[in-house]
Amino acid sequence: MLMQKLVQSLKQAVVQAQQTGIFVSTTLPEIVVEHPQNPEHGDYASNLPLKLSRATGIAPLVIAQRLVELMPSMAEVDEVTVAPPGFINFTLRNDWLTEQVELIISKGASYSDINLGKGKRTQLEFVSVNPTGPLHIGHGRGAVIGSTLAKVLVAAGYSVAREYYINDTGSQINAFKRSLYARYQQCLGTAVELPTNGYFGNYLVDLAKEIFREQGDRFIKLPEEEAIQKLGEIGLNRIMEGIKRDLKLLDVNFDVWFSEQSLYRHGQYEKAMALLRDKGYITKKENAVWFVSTALGEDKDNVLVRSDGSPTYFASDIAYHYNKFLERQFDKVINIWGADHQGHVSRMRAVVSALGIDPERLKVIICQLVTLRRGEEIIRVSKRSGDLITLRELMDEVNPDICRFFFLSRSADSQMDFDLELAKKQSVDNPVYYVQYAHARIASILRLAREREINYEQGDVSLLTSEPELTLIRKMVLLPEIVETVANTLEPHHLPYYAQDLATVFHSFYKQCRVISEDKALTRARLKLVRAAQIVLSKTLHLMGMTAPEQM
């Protein structure tokens, strides 16, 4: 990675300056290399001299100049300059940039793959919606963020297991089963009320009618508890089937569907509780069993087993993370949770620590809420059912590519507006159309080249010397950095921003540079550039889980 090479070069210069007494030895601050906003300041810049000035008392411009003199030369860098108040700016060599066109073509779909993760086993758990109802648009956002992160982490060299945790036990599951049984009885004309903690959505009415059409009245003939359980299992399976269908439409796939019930069947719950008990983190009070969170800096202790003997969801989560870290031995665990789980994060990190695991190995991403709009109008409920708007209803209106791009377009920790009016526009105002049109335009150029039997394999990339050409290459070579950034920060919103920037630069290049012209040598060189741009844009779309259309 070029950025890391620049960091190492700066570090080497600082160490040499300290060893030769140019300035006194001091703790080396974090060396940051960034892209300056003004392209006149070069391709990369570092404010390291400003940081060192505070520690040494030497003027930052003096430090900058000394570091530049000590830095080893780099084949990629044309010029290293000093700029007030104390920046070191790096400008890349044009011939190195043009060589990257050949590199991109030779790498193909593997371009931007890096070995950051070095094969570390990473478990990514996301969506994990209770199978008590269909996915809504908020779940869709978490699904897209999770599946995109999985693709990026694989590209960054991690071994990734995508996992859906099925909450198939507990009070909510019991409430669902009893609600479904009440709706089923209503199908038979029985006047029965839903339980007070039940599920009142219209989808449950439809589900009860569907089962009644297929099964008839056979559940009424069973003892009530047996009927509730058997009917409930059918209902849960149907809900899970619907969830899986919706996720597949959104191009979201899982390696493992993990059942909460299995934690109790296979003994992980008992093992986790025994470990915490042995470490002194479990106590009994108020007829309940508690995890002593306060011993680990939390404000209050948390209930593990209620006074009626039923485990809480927190207890199940403890057993689940015991399984993740201590049984399956993942190096890193990433959980993507909804906004309603914000308060659960700190106690989960505390219990991971109590299990003897470094809490830094657990990363939790909280997905904030999604507001659906149609222009200025906020859409609050489903026209179809009067309930919350489901993910399927959204995908009935806009295709999965649009859903994925829009869900990725904001950082997970910020609330987002999903504008249906904008999403359905077939114009450059719609960022999805704008980006995919760039790929379709590239495909059209390459089709024309094939029709005219232009072989550009031997094209001379050294002919790519104009500013629009070099600007496009500069943007293309950033993809490996984007992959590294997303993998390190777990923030996939950098991808759609990059995709729009790349599309903008390509459209600008296309307007300023005629690709297929009378100049045969330049035509071949530019076709090579266009092919490389196609590879980079296609890879970016792939990482976002989107299609790369050949025509629009």
N, C-alpha and C positions, 0 to 999 in steps of 0.2 A: 504494500500500500504506500503510495507516494507521500501521503500526509504523515504517515509514521516515519518514513525515511527523513522527512524534513525535521520532525521532532528529534530524532536520533542525532541528526547533524547538528542541531542547536545544542543539544545536551553535550555532545562531544566538544563543541567549542567552549561551553561554559566550564567543563572540567579542565580543559587545557588552560583556560584563563586563570582558573584558581591555582593550578599546579605551577604556573609560571609567575604567579604573584601579581598579575594585572589587577585583580581585586581579591580581597580576603575571602577565604573559604566561608561559605554560608550555606544554609539549608536550601537545596535547589527547589524553587517553586514549581508548581505544575506548569509544564510547557504546553501551551495551546497554540495550534496553528489553525487558522480559519480562512474563509474566502472573503476578501474585502468587498464591501458593497460597490465601491467605485472600481471598475475594471482598469482604470488608469493606474491604480495602485498595485497592479500585478494579479497573479492568479491565487497566491496564498500570502498570508501575512501573520506575524506574531508580535505580541506586545510584551514579550519576555524582558526586554531591556527596562521597561517601566516597572516591572515587578522587582527586578534585581536592583534597581536604583534605590528603592525604599529600604532594602536590606544593606546596601553597601555605602550609600551616600554619594555615589558617583553619578554624574549627569547621565540620563538615559541615552542621549544621542552619542555620548562617548562610549558607553557600554555597547550600544548597537554597532558602532563602527568597529570596535575591537572584535566583537563576535563574528562579524562578516569577514574580517581578515583571517580569523582562525577556522572558519568553516571549510570543510573539504568540498571540492568541486563535485557536482552531481551531473550525470549525463542528461537528466531530464530538465535541468534548470539553465536558462539562458542568462539571467541577470538577477543579482541580489542587491537590493538598494536599501538605503536608510531613509526614513521619512520622519519628520517631527510629529508628535513630541518624543517618539522613541520606538518606532515600529521598524521591523525588518520585513521587507516585501520581496516576494519571489515571483519571477516571470518565467514561464515554461518555454522551452525551445520549440520553434515551429516544426522542425524536422522530427522531434520526439512526438509531437502531437499527431502528425500525419502517419507516423509509424503505428500509432494506436488503431488506425483504421484496419490495417492488416491483422493486428492482434485480435481485434473484435471479431473479424470474419473468421479467423482461424479457431477461435474459442467457440463461436456459435452460441447455442443456448446456454452453455456453461459460463459465458462471460459474466462477470461480477460475482461468481462463486468464490468465496474466500474460506480460509481455514481458521477463522476466529475461534470457533467452538472446540476444535480439536476432538470432535467425537463425543463431547460430554453429553451424558444422558439427561434429557430434559423432558419433563412431563408438563404438557400444556392442557389444563382443564378449563373448558369454557362451555357456555350455554347452560348446561346442567339445570334445566328448568324442571320443576316438579311436573310429573306427568298427569296433572289435574286439569289441563286445558291447553288450547293451541298456543303456538308461539305468537307473541305480539311484536310490534315493530321495534321495541326496545331490546327484545331478545335477538332480533336480527342484527342489531348493531354489534352486540357482543360476539355473535357468531362470525361476522365478517372480520372483526378485529382479530379474533382468535385464529381463524383459518389463515389469514394473511400473515400473522406473526409466525405461524407454523412454517409457511413457505419460506419466509425470510430466514428463519433460524436454520432451516435445512440448507439454504444457500450459503449461510454463514458457517457451515461446518458442524452444526450440532446434530445429535441423534435425537429426534423428536417423536414423542408418543402423544397423539391427539386423543383426548379422553373426555367423555361425557359421563357425569356422575348422576345416576338416576336415583332421585329421592323417592324410593318406593316403599317407605315405611314411615310410621309416625302419625301424629294427630291429623295432619292435612290429608294424608292418604285415606285415613278412616273417614274424615268428613266428606271426601269425594265419593267414596263408596256408598255412604248413607244417602248422599244427595242424589246419586244416580238411581239408587233403589227407590227413592221417593218419586223421581220422575218416571221411572218404569211403572210404578203403581198407578200414577196419574194416566198413563197410556191405557190402563185397564178401566179407567173411570173412577178410580178410588180417590176420594178427597183426602189428601194427606199433605201436611205441611213439610217443607224442607227444614232440616236442622238449623238452629240459629247460627251455627258456625259453618254452614254449608256453602256450596257453590251455586250461584243463582244465574250464571250466564246461560244465554239461549242455546249455546253449543251443546249443553248437557241435555236439553230437551230433544235436540236433533239426534244425539247419540242414543238416548233411551228409545226413541221411536225406531231407529235403525235396528237396535238389538231386538226390540219387540217384533218387528217385521220378520226377522230371521229366526228367532227363538220361540216366539209365541209366549204363552203364559206359564211356561214350565217353572220359572223361578218363584212364582206365587205359591206353587205346590210344595216348595221346600220350607224347612224351618227358617225363620226370619234371618238369624245370624249367618246360617249357611248360604242363604240366598244373597245376602249383602256381600259376602266374601266372594262368591263365585261370579256374580254379576259385576262386582267391582273389578275383579281381575280382568274380565273381558273388556270393561271400559278402559282400564289403564293401558292394556295392550293396544286398543284402538287409538287412544290418544298418542301413545309412543309411535305407532305406525305413521300417524299424521305428522308428528314432529320430524320423523326421519325423512318423510317425503318432502316436506317444506325445506329442510336443510339441504337435501340433495339438489333441489331446484336452484338453491342459492350457491351451489358448488361448495358446500361445507361437508366435509367427510371426517369420520372418526376411526381411529384404530381400535379403541376400546370403549365399550359401553359398560360402565361399572355400576353394579347394583349395590345400593346402600344395605339391603337385606343381607348381602354376602358377608358384610363386616361382622354380623352377629352369628351367621351360620359357620363361618370359618375361624372364628375366635379372635379376630383382630381387636374387637371391642374389649374383650376381657384382658387381652395382653396389654393393651394401651393403658387401661385403668390400673392394672397391677403395677406397671412401671411407674406411673404417676404416684400411686399409693406408696410404693417403696421409697420414692424420692421425697415423700412428705408433702406432696402438693394436693392431697385430697383430704377433705374433712367432712364430718357430718354435723349438720345443724338444721333446726326447723324441720325435722323429719325428711330432709333431703340431703343429697350428696353434692358437695361443692368442689370446684377447682379453686385453689387458693391463689387467684391471680394477683392479689395484693403483694404476695411475696416476690413477685417479679415486676413490681412497679406500677401495676394497674390500679385504678381508682377503687375498684370493687371486685369481690369474688363473683364467680359465675356458677350457676346451677348446672350440674351434669345429669343428675337423676332426680326427677320430681318426687314429691311426697307420695304420689300414687305408684311409684316404682318404674315409671316410663322414662327412658333416656331422652334428653333434649337433642336438638339438632347439633348443638355444640359438641355433645359427647360423640355423636356419629362422625363429626368432622375431625375430632381428635383421632378416632380410630382410623379414619380414612388417611390422614396424614402420617400416622404411624405406619400404615401400609405403604404409602408412597416413599417415605424416606428410609425406614428401617427394614422393610421387607423387600420392596422392589428396588431400593437403593438408587433412586434418581439423584443425580448430582444437583439438579436445580428443579424447582417446582414453580410453575406460574399458574396462578388462578385468575380468571377473569370473572368478576362478580358484578351484579347490578348495584345501582345506587343505594338500594335499601340495605346493602351489606356493609356500608361504610364503617359502622360501629363495630363490626365483627373483626376488622383487620388486626387491630392491636392485640386483642386477646388471642387471636390465632397465632400471631408471632410469639406471644408469651408462652403459649402451650408448646409450640415447636421447640422453643428454648428449654422448656421443662423436660421435654423428651430427650434432651441431650444433643440437639441438632442446632447448628449455627443458623439463626433466624435469617441471615442474609441469603441463605439458599432458597428462601421462600419469597417470591415476588407476587404481589397482588395488584391487579389493575381494576379500578372501579370505573364502570361505564355509566356515565350520566344519562339522563332522560332524553328522549327524542320527542320533539314537537312536530306534528305533521301539519303542513300548510298547503293551501291552494292559493298561491299569491298572498294576499293580505289576510285571507280567511284561515283561522285555526280550525282544524278538523278534530273534534274531540271524541266522537263515537262512530262506530260502524253504521253505515246506511243499511247494511244487510241485516244486522242483528240487534243494533242498539247497544252492543257491548263495546269493549275496547277493540281497536282496529288490529286485525291479525296480520302477521307477516304475509300470509297467502294472499290476502286482499291487496296488500301493497304490490306484490309481485304480479297480480292480475292486471294492475294498471301500468306498471313500469317493469322493464325486463331486469333480470338479475344483475347484469353489468352495471346498470344505473344504480341499483340498490347498493351494490358493493362500493362503488366509487363515492357515492354520497355519504355512506356510513363511515368511510375511511377519511373523509375530507376534514374532519375536526378531531382534535386530540380527545382521547377517551374521557378525560376528566372534565371536559367542558360540555355543557348542554348544547344540543344542536337542533336546528330547524331543518326539516326535510321538505323542500318546496316541490310539490307534485307538478305545479305549473311549469317551473323551470326544468324539472327532470324530463318532461315530455317534449320539450322544444327540440326541433331538428335544426339547430342553428349554432353558431359559434358562442352564443350566450350560455349554452349548456356545456359545461366543462367535459362531460363524458363524450358528447358528440365531437367536440373540438379535438380531444386527444385521439379518439378512434379514427376520426377523419384523417388525421396525420398519417396513421398507419395505412389506411386505405389509399391515400394519395401516393405513398411510397410503393405500395403494391402495384398501383396503376403504372407508375414509371417503370418498374421492373418488368411488368407485362409488355409494355411497349418496346422495351429493349429486346425481349425475347422474340417478339413478332418481327422486329427488324434484324434479328439474328446478330445482335451486337454482343460479342464475347468480351467481357470486361475483366476476366480473370487476371490478365497480365497488365491491368491498368497501373499507371505509375502514380502513386499517391503523393509523390514529391511535388506534383503539379498543383496540389491543393494549397494555394498560398493566399487566396483572397480572404478578407476579413469575415464574410458570411460563412465561408467554409471552415475556417479555424474556430470561429465562435461555436459552430455546431459541434465540432470535435470536442472543444472544451467542455461543452455540456454533456456530451455522451460519456466522457471518461469519468464523470462523477458518480456513475451508478454503483461501482464497488464501495465508494464512500457512503452512499445512501444505505446500502445493505448493512454496512458496519454500524452506522448510526442507529438504524432501526433495531438491529440485534442488541446493541448496547443499552439503548434507552427504552426499548419495548414500546416505541411510539410509531406505529405504521402510517400516521398521517403525513409523514415526510414523503411517502411514495406518490400520492396524488398530486402534491405540490410539484414534485420533480417531474412527473409525467406532463403536467401542464406547461412547465418551463421548457421541457424538451420539445413538446409539440409547437410551442410558440417560436422557438429558435429554428425548428425545421421549416415551418411555414414561411418564416422570414427568408431563410436560405433559398427556398423554392421560388419566391418572388424575385429575388435578386440574381439568382444564378440559373441560367438555362442548363438543364442537365444533359439532354440529348441535343447536340448541335452539329454544325459542320466540322468542328474541330474534333476529330476522332480521338486523339490522345486525351484531350480534356474530358470528352464524353466518357471514356472508359474510367478515368480517375474519379469523376463525379458519380458514376454508377456504383463504383466501389464504396464511396462515401454514403450513398443512399442505402446500399445494402447493409452497411454497418449500422446506420441509423435505424433501419428496420429491426435488426437483431436487438439493439438496446431498447427500443420502444416496446417490442414484443415481449422481452424479458420483464420489463417494468409492468406491463399489463398482466403477464403471467403471475408475478409475485402478488399482485392485487386480486388474483383469481378471476380476471376478466378475459374476454376473448379479444383477439387481434384481427378485426375484419379485413378481408381482402378488397371489399368494395362496399360502398354505402349509397 
